[in-house]
Amino acid sequence: MSIGNGNAQPRDIVLPPIALEPARETVSPEVRDGLAYWRLKAAGREMPLHADIRPEEIPRLLPYVTLFELRRSEGALELFPRLAGAKFEEVFGAIHNKPLETVLSPEIVERWQGAARTLIEAREPLRAVGEVLHEQKTFIRFELVLAPLSRSGDRLDMMFLVCSFSMKGEIHSFP
């Protein structure tokens, strides 16, 4: 993506944040089913445990699901993908078990960190739609839901993400 003059350094690029809203309705069947699964596993609690998420229960959704560990260190937030769905990796590359800052550009990492901070503050599933800004893939639209997870039950320290991608202009493109 080109912003400003051709001499801009990567640190000079500022991308808009991922706009998130409470996840009330979704368009994509995968995202809708992923959100329904998360709600089932939450079972009335603020969030399910990481151990509640059972891949064998959702084989059809696995290509669309990514689980991030949220690591906090001295005020910084690092997203570490413990599980990366094939559809997510088709767009963002091989990220499974790699800190995001080692595989994505700083401005893309900043967008994801901002989304994670919003989730931490909201403590409820959030939905976003928009264009992929990674590697000039703005011809790809996304719909995603981010939802809180906890390893211990007392702290939001993981993120359950379900995503769907479409090309602009496709019948099932997201509004």
N, C-alpha and C positions, 0 to 999 in steps of 0.2 A: 504494500500500500504506500502511496506517496502522499505525504502531507507537507506542505510548505515547499521550500526550494529543494532542488536535487542534491544539495550538500548536507541535508539533515542527517544527524547521527541518530542511531536507534533510541538513545535516551531522550532525544528531542521530540519523539513521536508520542503524542498523547491521544489515546483512543477513548471514545465515550464509554462510560461504565455500562455494564449489562443492566438494563432496566428490569427490575423484578417487581412482581405484584403477588399478593396472596394467591395461591393455587386453588381457584374455585372451579374453573372449567378448563378443559384442554381439547385440542382438535385431534391430535395424533392418537390413534388407538394404542400404540405402544406406551406413550406418555400417560394416557388415561389409565391403562392397566397397571403401569408401574406405580402410579400414585395410589390407586386402589389397593395394591399389594402393600405399600408402605402403611396405609391407614389400617389395613387388616392386622399388620404386625405391631402397630402402635397400640392396638386394642384399648383405646381410650386414654392411654398415657400420652405425655407430651411428645415422646419419641420412642421408637423401638430400640432394643439393644442390637448391636452389630451381630451378635450370636443369633438373633431372631431371623435374620435374613438368610434364607436357605436357597442357594442357587438351584438345587434340584427341584424346587417348587416352581421355579419360573424359567425353564429352559428357553422358551420362546422369547422372553424379554432380555436374556443375557447379552445379546449383541448391543442393546440399547442402554445397559446399566453400567455405571462407573461408580465405584466406591472410593472416596477420598478420605484419607486420614488427615485431620487438621492438627498440625503441630504448631505450638506457640513457644517462642523462645525470645526472651528479652524484648517483648513487644511486637516481634515480627510474627507473621503467620505464613506457614509453609503448607502447601497442598501436596500430599503424597498419594498418588493413585495406587491403591491396594489391588483393585480390580479395574480393568479398563475394557469396556465393551468394544467389539469389533467395529461398530458403526462410529463410535467416538474416535477410535484410532484411524479409521479411514480419512477422517477430516483433519485430525491434529497430529497424526503420526504415532509411532510406538512410544507410549508414555507409561505403560504398566511398570510399576515398581521403580519409577525414576522421579526424583523431585522435579516438579514442573519447570523450575528455573533452569534445569539442565537440558531441557528439550524444546522449550517454547521461548519466543522472544520476550524481553522484559515487559513490553507494553501489553502483551496477551496475558502474561502471568499476573500483571497488576489488575487486569479486568477480572480474572478468576479470583484473586485475593479479595477484591472488592465485593464480588458476589458472595463469597464465603463469609465475609464480615457482616454483610446484610443478613444472611441466614442466621448467624450467631445472635444478632440483635433481635431478629423477628421470632426465632425459635418456632417456626411453623413452615410448612411446605410453601415454596415460592415458585412462580412460573415466569418464564421469559420467552419472548419470540424476537427474532431479529435476523440480521445477516451475519454470517461468519466473517470475521475480519482477519483471521489468520491466513498468512501467505496469499493475500489478495483473492480469497475465495468468496468474495461478496456475491457471487452468483448462487451461493448455497444459503438457504434459509434454515433456521432452526426453531424448534420448540423444545423447551426443556423444563423439567421440574427439579429443584434442589430441595432436599428434605433432611432434617436433622437425624442423626444417629448417635448412639452413645455406646462405648465399650463397657462402661461400668454401671450406667443407669443414672448417674448423678451429674454428668458433664457432657455437653455437646462437643464431641471431639472427632466426629466423622460426618461425612456428607454423602447422602444417597442421591445420585443424579440419574435421571432417565432422560434420554434425548432422542429426538427424531430430526432427520435432515431431509430437505427436499430442494430441488432446483427451482429457482424463481420461475413463476408461470405455470408450474405443474398444477393439476387439478387439486391436489391435496396440499398445496402450499399454505402456509400459516398466515393469518391476517396480521 
